[in-house]
Amino acid sequence: MRYIIITMNGLDLAILGLLHEQELHGYEIRRRLRDDLGLFANISFGSLYPALSRLERAGLVVTTIDEGRAGRAPIPLTGSLGGERAVLRARRAGVGRAPSSRRSRKVYRITESGRDQFTRMLEDGAAASTDDDRGFGLRLAFARHLSPRARLRLLEGRRAHLAERLAAETARAGGGGLDPYTRSLAQHASEATERDITWLDHLIESERLGLDDSTSSHVPAPDPATTKGSNP
């Protein structure tokens, strides 16, 4: 049950994050979830549209109708072969339609309440997602919407978690009772974690440098009125 809750919250966050940047059709939301974010490779319309309806009922998303899209939308991949064949047969039956016909499509747009909710979800879950691979990847994908300090907390928390993971993997790889293949697999896992830590170290260093530059740029200049006469 815990996994289902995290997945649904993650999907809501991803949808709001994409709509935070631009209005999108349902097909385009699905494509970007699968291809751009790479965290929802198996997302189906059977999962996407209920989530969009839930967000719309909550007032976080609104829809408009786009009448300007010509042509037919792709056959939705519902996971049901019989259902997809039925759609295909119906479209073939209507092949004699006038070529000028157009198919209206819904366009999804985030509301101001949706923007506020997205920001809260992104910030509130930053610390809790460091031990969840998908949760961390999702928040990192939208980290540009976090404050510099929140980004740094996200990265440092993830690094601390991976350091603990690496210690456990190293102990397992060096322990007895493993056959050569299992030991090799454990070593491979620890090497992958080491690479992730190195990658995070670079990101953390960059964030710290940016934070230092931002802080120093806001240091007020000395007030001439207070420094006048301080020299002999």
CYANA upper distance limits for C-alpha pairs under 8 A (distance plus 0.5 A):
  1 MET  CA      5 ILE  CA      6.96
  2 ARG  CA      6 ILE  CA      6.83
  3 TYR  CA      7 THR  CA      6.61
  4 ILE  CA      8 MET  CA      6.72
  5 ILE  CA      9 ASN  CA      6.70
  6 ILE  CA     10 GLY  CA      6.45
  7 THR  CA     11 LEU  CA      6.60
  8 MET  CA     12 ASP  CA      6.69
  8 MET  CA     51 ALA  CA      8.38
  9 ASN  CA     13 LEU  CA      6.63
 10 GLY  CA     14 ALA  CA      6.60
 10 GLY  CA    135 GLY  CA      7.31
 10 GLY  CA    138 LEU  CA      7.99
 11 LEU  CA     15 ILE  CA      6.64
 11 LEU  CA     51 ALA  CA      8.10
 12 ASP  CA     16 LEU  CA      6.69
 12 ASP  CA     51 ALA  CA      7.23
 12 ASP  CA     55 LEU  CA      8.05
 13 LEU  CA     17 GLY  CA      6.47
 13 LEU  CA    118 PHE  CA      6.75
 13 LEU  CA    121 MET  CA      7.37
 13 LEU  CA    122 LEU  CA      7.89
 14 ALA  CA     18 LEU  CA      6.74
 14 ALA  CA     33 LEU  CA      7.90
 14 ALA  CA    138 LEU  CA      7.59
 15 ILE  CA     19 LEU  CA      6.71
 15 ILE  CA     29 ILE  CA      7.70
 15 ILE  CA     33 LEU  CA      8.46
 15 ILE  CA     52 LEU  CA      8.41
 16 LEU  CA     20 HIS  CA      6.31
 16 LEU  CA    110 ILE  CA      7.28
 16 LEU  CA    114 GLY  CA      7.35
 16 LEU  CA    115 ARG  CA      7.89
 16 LEU  CA    118 PHE  CA      6.53
 17 GLY  CA     21 GLU  CA      7.50
 17 GLY  CA    118 PHE  CA      7.22
 17 GLY  CA    142 PHE  CA      7.37
 18 LEU  CA     22 GLN  CA      7.31
 18 LEU  CA     29 ILE  CA      7.86
 19 LEU  CA     23 GLU  CA      6.08
 19 LEU  CA     24 LEU  CA      7.22
 19 LEU  CA    108 TYR  CA      7.87
 19 LEU  CA    109 ARG  CA      6.55
 19 LEU  CA    110 ILE  CA      6.08
 20 HIS  CA    110 ILE  CA      6.68
 20 HIS  CA    115 ARG  CA      7.05
 22 GLN  CA    109 ARG  CA      7.84
 23 GLU  CA    107 VAL  CA      6.97
 23 GLU  CA    108 TYR  CA      6.12
 23 GLU  CA    109 ARG  CA      5.37
 23 GLU  CA    110 ILE  CA      7.97
 24 LEU  CA     28 GLU  CA      6.50
 24 LEU  CA     29 ILE  CA      6.65
 24 LEU  CA    107 VAL  CA      6.02
 24 LEU  CA    108 TYR  CA      5.95
 24 LEU  CA    109 ARG  CA      7.52
 25 HIS  CA     29 ILE  CA      6.74
 25 HIS  CA    105 ARG  CA      7.77
 25 HIS  CA    106 LYS  CA      6.57
 25 HIS  CA    107 VAL  CA      5.18
 25 HIS  CA    108 TYR  CA      6.57
 26 GLY  CA     30 ARG  CA      6.79
 26 GLY  CA     48 LEU  CA      8.49
 26 GLY  CA     49 TYR  CA      8.10
 26 GLY  CA    106 LYS  CA      7.77
 26 GLY  CA    107 VAL  CA      7.70
 26 GLY  CA    108 TYR  CA      7.85
 27 TYR  CA     31 ARG  CA      6.71
 28 GLU  CA     32 ARG  CA      6.65
 29 ILE  CA     33 LEU  CA      6.60
 30 ARG  CA     34 ARG  CA      6.72
 30 ARG  CA     43 ILE  CA      7.64
 30 ARG  CA     44 SER  CA      8.15
 30 ARG  CA     45 PHE  CA      8.10
 30 ARG  CA     48 LEU  CA      7.77
 31 ARG  CA     35 ASP  CA      6.27
 31 ARG  CA     36 ASP  CA      8.03
 32 ARG  CA     36 ASP  CA      5.24
 32 ARG  CA     37 LEU  CA      6.87
 33 LEU  CA     37 LEU  CA      5.77
 33 LEU  CA     38 GLY  CA      6.93
 33 LEU  CA     39 LEU  CA      7.38
 33 LEU  CA     40 PHE  CA      6.22
 33 LEU  CA     41 ALA  CA      7.96
 33 LEU  CA     43 ILE  CA      8.21
 34 ARG  CA     38 GLY  CA      5.52
 34 ARG  CA     39 LEU  CA      7.03
 34 ARG  CA     40 PHE  CA      5.58
 34 ARG  CA     41 ALA  CA      5.14
 34 ARG  CA     42 ASN  CA      7.84
 34 ARG  CA     43 ILE  CA      7.51
 35 ASP  CA     41 ALA  CA      7.95
 37 LEU  CA    138 LEU  CA      7.99
 37 LEU  CA    141 ALA  CA      7.63
 39 LEU  CA    134 ARG  CA      7.07
 39 LEU  CA    137 GLY  CA      8.16
 39 LEU  CA    138 LEU  CA      7.74
 43 ILE  CA     47 SER  CA      7.06
 43 ILE  CA     48 LEU  CA      7.50
 44 SER  CA     48 LEU  CA      6.67
 44 SER  CA     77 LEU  CA      7.33
 44 SER  CA     78 THR  CA      6.83
 44 SER  CA     79 GLY  CA      8.10
 45 PHE  CA     49 TYR  CA      6.21
 45 PHE  CA     76 PRO  CA      7.47
 45 PHE  CA     77 LEU  CA      7.48
 45 PHE  CA     78 THR  CA      6.64
 46 GLY  CA     50 PRO  CA      7.41
 46 GLY  CA     78 THR  CA      6.69
 47 SER  CA     51 ALA  CA      6.99
 48 LEU  CA     52 LEU  CA      6.77
 49 TYR  CA     53 SER  CA      6.58
 50 PRO  CA     54 ARG  CA      6.58
 51 ALA  CA     55 LEU  CA      6.74
 52 LEU  CA     56 GLU  CA      6.61
 52 LEU  CA     61 VAL  CA      8.06
 53 SER  CA     57 ARG  CA      6.63
 54 ARG  CA     58 ALA  CA      6.79
 55 LEU  CA     59 GLY  CA      6.93
 55 LEU  CA     60 LEU  CA      5.80
 55 LEU  CA     61 VAL  CA      6.12
 56 GLU  CA     60 LEU  CA      6.20
 56 GLU  CA     61 VAL  CA      5.04
 56 GLU  CA     62 VAL  CA      6.16
 56 GLU  CA     63 THR  CA      8.35
 57 ARG  CA     61 VAL  CA      8.42
 59 GLY  CA    111 THR  CA      7.69
 59 GLY  CA    113 SER  CA      7.44
 59 GLY  CA    114 GLY  CA      7.68
 60 LEU  CA    110 ILE  CA      6.53
 60 LEU  CA    111 THR  CA      5.87
 60 LEU  CA    112 GLU  CA      7.92
 60 LEU  CA    113 SER  CA      5.98
 60 LEU  CA    114 GLY  CA      4.38
 60 LEU  CA    115 ARG  CA      8.12
 60 LEU  CA    117 GLN  CA      8.15
 61 VAL  CA    108 TYR  CA      7.08
 61 VAL  CA    109 ARG  CA      6.08
 61 VAL  CA    110 ILE  CA      4.98
 61 VAL  CA    111 THR  CA      6.00
 61 VAL  CA    114 GLY  CA      6.85
 62 VAL  CA    108 TYR  CA      6.36
 62 VAL  CA    109 ARG  CA      5.86
 62 VAL  CA    110 ILE  CA      6.86
 62 VAL  CA    111 THR  CA      7.29
 63 THR  CA    106 LYS  CA      6.60
 63 THR  CA    107 VAL  CA      5.89
 63 THR  CA    108 TYR  CA      5.13
 63 THR  CA    109 ARG  CA      6.61
 64 THR  CA    106 LYS  CA      6.19
 64 THR  CA    107 VAL  CA      5.70
 64 THR  CA    108 TYR  CA      7.20
 64 THR  CA    109 ARG  CA      8.42
 65 ILE  CA    104 SER  CA      6.77
 65 ILE  CA    105 ARG  CA      6.11
 65 ILE  CA    106 LYS  CA      5.24
 65 ILE  CA    107 VAL  CA      6.49
 66 ASP  CA    104 SER  CA      6.00
 66 ASP  CA    105 ARG  CA      5.71
 66 ASP  CA    106 LYS  CA      6.57
 66 ASP  CA    107 VAL  CA      6.89
 67 GLU  CA    102 ARG  CA      7.56
 67 GLU  CA    103 ARG  CA      7.26
 67 GLU  CA    104 SER  CA      5.07
 67 GLU  CA    105 ARG  CA      7.25
 68 GLY  CA    102 ARG  CA      7.78
 68 GLY  CA    104 SER  CA      7.72
 69 ARG  CA    102 ARG  CA      6.92
 69 ARG  CA    103 ARG  CA      6.93
 69 ARG  CA    104 SER  CA      7.17
 69 ARG  CA    105 ARG  CA      7.89
 70 ALA  CA    100 SER  CA      8.44
 70 ALA  CA    101 SER  CA      7.77
 70 ALA  CA    102 ARG  CA      5.26
 70 ALA  CA    103 ARG  CA      6.76
 71 GLY  CA    101 SER  CA      8.07
 71 GLY  CA    102 ARG  CA      6.54
 71 GLY  CA    103 ARG  CA      7.10
 72 ARG  CA    102 ARG  CA      8.34
 72 ARG  CA    103 ARG  CA      7.06
 73 ALA  CA    103 ARG  CA      8.40
 75 ILE  CA     84 GLU  CA      7.35
 75 ILE  CA     87 VAL  CA      7.52
 75 ILE  CA     88 LEU  CA      7.82
 76 PRO  CA     84 GLU  CA      7.58
 77 LEU  CA     84 GLU  CA      7.35
 78 THR  CA     83 GLY  CA      7.85
 78 THR  CA     84 GLU  CA      7.54
 80 SER  CA     84 GLU  CA      6.83
 81 LEU  CA     85 ARG  CA      6.68
 82 GLY  CA     86 ALA  CA      6.71
 83 GLY  CA     87 VAL  CA      6.93
 84 GLU  CA     88 LEU  CA      6.77
 85 ARG  CA     89 ARG  CA      6.61
 86 ALA  CA     90 ALA  CA      6.68
 87 VAL  CA     91 ARG  CA      6.75
 88 LEU  CA     92 ARG  CA      6.71
 89 ARG  CA     93 ALA  CA      6.69
 90 ALA  CA     94 GLY  CA      7.06
 91 ARG  CA     95 VAL  CA      6.92
 97 ARG  CA    101 SER  CA      7.66
110 ILE  CA    114 GLY  CA      6.07
110 ILE  CA    115 ARG  CA      7.24
111 THR  CA    115 ARG  CA      6.82
112 GLU  CA    116 ASP  CA      6.82
113 SER  CA    117 GLN  CA      6.61
114 GLY  CA    118 PHE  CA      6.51
115 ARG  CA    119 THR  CA      6.77
116 ASP  CA    120 ARG  CA      6.79
117 GLN  CA    121 MET  CA      6.56
118 PHE  CA    122 LEU  CA      6.51
119 THR  CA    123 GLU  CA      6.62
119 THR  CA    145 HIS  CA      8.08
119 THR  CA    146 LEU  CA      8.34
120 ARG  CA    124 ASP  CA      6.24
121 MET  CA    125 GLY  CA      6.38
122 LEU  CA    126 ALA  CA      6.65
122 LEU  CA    139 ARG  CA      6.94
122 LEU  CA    146 LEU  CA      7.97
123 GLU  CA    127 ALA  CA      8.48
123 GLU  CA    146 LEU  CA      7.38
123 GLU  CA    150 ALA  CA      7.61
124 ASP  CA    128 ALA  CA      8.22
125 GLY  CA    129 SER  CA      6.36
126 ALA  CA    130 THR  CA      7.64
126 ALA  CA    136 PHE  CA      7.98
126 ALA  CA    139 ARG  CA      7.27
126 ALA  CA    150 ALA  CA      8.00
126 ALA  CA    153 ARG  CA      8.20
126 ALA  CA    154 LEU  CA      5.96
127 ALA  CA    153 ARG  CA      7.53
127 ALA  CA    154 LEU  CA      6.36
127 ALA  CA    157 GLY  CA      7.11
129 SER  CA    133 ASP  CA      8.11
129 SER  CA    135 GLY  CA      5.53
129 SER  CA    136 PHE  CA      5.63
130 THR  CA    135 GLY  CA      7.87
130 THR  CA    136 PHE  CA      6.05
130 THR  CA    154 LEU  CA      7.31
130 THR  CA    155 LEU  CA      8.45
130 THR  CA    157 GLY  CA      6.18
130 THR  CA    158 ARG  CA      4.89
130 THR  CA    161 HIS  CA      7.09
131 ASP  CA    136 PHE  CA      8.03
131 ASP  CA    158 ARG  CA      7.19
131 ASP  CA    161 HIS  CA      6.51
131 ASP  CA    162 LEU  CA      8.49
132 ASP  CA    136 PHE  CA      6.44
133 ASP  CA    137 GLY  CA      6.64
134 ARG  CA    138 LEU  CA      6.51
135 GLY  CA    139 ARG  CA      6.80
136 PHE  CA    140 LEU  CA      6.53
136 PHE  CA    154 LEU  CA      8.49
136 PHE  CA    158 ARG  CA      8.09
137 GLY  CA    141 ALA  CA      6.64
138 LEU  CA    142 PHE  CA      7.28
139 ARG  CA    143 ALA  CA      6.26
142 PHE  CA    146 LEU  CA      8.10
143 ALA  CA    151 ARG  CA      6.78
146 LEU  CA    150 ALA  CA      6.40
146 LEU  CA    151 ARG  CA      6.44
147 SER  CA    151 ARG  CA      6.72
148 PRO  CA    152 LEU  CA      6.73
148 PRO  CA    207 GLU  CA      7.48
148 PRO  CA    211 LEU  CA      7.00
149 ARG  CA    153 ARG  CA      6.72
149 ARG  CA    211 LEU  CA      8.07
150 ALA  CA    154 LEU  CA      6.70
151 ARG  CA    155 LEU  CA      6.78
151 ARG  CA    207 GLU  CA      8.17
152 LEU  CA    156 GLU  CA      6.50
152 LEU  CA    204 ILE  CA      6.92
152 LEU  CA    207 GLU  CA      6.80
152 LEU  CA    208 ARG  CA      7.89
153 ARG  CA    157 GLY  CA      6.37
154 LEU  CA    158 ARG  CA      6.73
155 LEU  CA    159 ARG  CA      6.69
155 LEU  CA    200 LEU  CA      7.16
155 LEU  CA    203 LEU  CA      8.05
155 LEU  CA    204 ILE  CA      6.85
156 GLU  CA    160 ALA  CA      6.72
156 GLU  CA    204 ILE  CA      7.51
157 GLY  CA    161 HIS  CA      6.84
158 ARG  CA    162 LEU  CA      6.72
159 ARG  CA    163 ALA  CA      6.60
159 ARG  CA    197 ILE  CA      6.55
159 ARG  CA    200 LEU  CA      7.02
159 ARG  CA    201 ASP  CA      8.36
160 ALA  CA    164 GLU  CA      6.99
161 HIS  CA    165 ARG  CA      6.81
162 LEU  CA    166 LEU  CA      6.46
162 LEU  CA    193 THR  CA      7.15
162 LEU  CA    196 ASP  CA      8.42
162 LEU  CA    197 ILE  CA      7.24
163 ALA  CA    167 ALA  CA      6.83
163 ALA  CA    197 ILE  CA      7.94
164 GLU  CA    168 ALA  CA      6.97
165 ARG  CA    169 GLU  CA      6.67
165 ARG  CA    193 THR  CA      8.18
166 LEU  CA    170 THR  CA      6.44
166 LEU  CA    190 SER  CA      6.18
166 LEU  CA    193 THR  CA      6.64
166 LEU  CA    194 GLU  CA      7.57
167 ALA  CA    171 ALA  CA      6.67
168 ALA  CA    172 ARG  CA      6.71
169 GLU  CA    173 ALA  CA      6.61
169 GLU  CA    186 ALA  CA      6.89
169 GLU  CA    187 GLN  CA      7.98
169 GLU  CA    189 ALA  CA      7.54
169 GLU  CA    190 SER  CA      6.00
170 THR  CA    174 GLY  CA      6.65
170 THR  CA    186 ALA  CA      8.14
170 THR  CA    187 GLN  CA      7.62
170 THR  CA    190 SER  CA      6.63
171 ALA  CA    175 GLY  CA      6.50
172 ARG  CA    186 ALA  CA      7.39
173 ALA  CA    178 LEU  CA      8.47
173 ALA  CA    183 ARG  CA      5.79
173 ALA  CA    184 SER  CA      8.10
173 ALA  CA    186 ALA  CA      5.59
173 ALA  CA    187 GLN  CA      6.12
174 GLY  CA    183 ARG  CA      8.25
178 LEU  CA    182 THR  CA      6.42
178 LEU  CA    183 ARG  CA      6.17
179 ASP  CA    183 ARG  CA      6.62
180 PRO  CA    184 SER  CA      6.54
181 TYR  CA    185 LEU  CA      6.74
182 THR  CA    186 ALA  CA      6.77
183 ARG  CA    187 GLN  CA      6.68
184 SER  CA    188 HIS  CA      6.62
185 LEU  CA    189 ALA  CA      6.80
186 ALA  CA    190 SER  CA      6.86
187 GLN  CA    191 GLU  CA      6.67
188 HIS  CA    192 ALA  CA      6.75
189 ALA  CA    193 THR  CA      6.80
190 SER  CA    194 GLU  CA      6.68
191 GLU  CA    195 ARG  CA      6.84
192 ALA  CA    196 ASP  CA      6.87
193 THR  CA    197 ILE  CA      6.74
194 GLU  CA    198 THR  CA      6.76
195 ARG  CA    199 TRP  CA      6.68
196 ASP  CA    200 LEU  CA      6.66
197 ILE  CA    201 ASP  CA      6.60
198 THR  CA    202 HIS  CA      7.06
199 TRP  CA    203 LEU  CA      7.06
200 LEU  CA    204 ILE  CA      6.49
201 ASP  CA    205 GLU  CA      6.57
202 HIS  CA    206 SER  CA      6.72
203 LEU  CA    207 GLU  CA      6.68
204 ILE  CA    208 ARG  CA      6.60
205 GLU  CA    209 LEU  CA      6.68
206 SER  CA    210 GLY  CA      6.70
207 GLU  CA    211 LEU  CA      6.55
208 ARG  CA    212 ASP  CA      6.58
209 LEU  CA    213 ASP  CA      6.66
210 GLY  CA    214 SER  CA      6.61
211 LEU  CA    215 THR  CA      6.64
212 ASP  CA    216 SER  CA      6.58
213 ASP  CA    217 SER  CA      6.54
214 SER  CA    218 HIS  CA      7.12
215 THR  CA    219 VAL  CA      7.30
222 PRO  CA    226 THR  CA      8.25
222 PRO  CA    227 THR  CA      7.78
223 ASP  CA    227 THR  CA      6.93
224 PRO  CA    228 LYS  CA      6.28
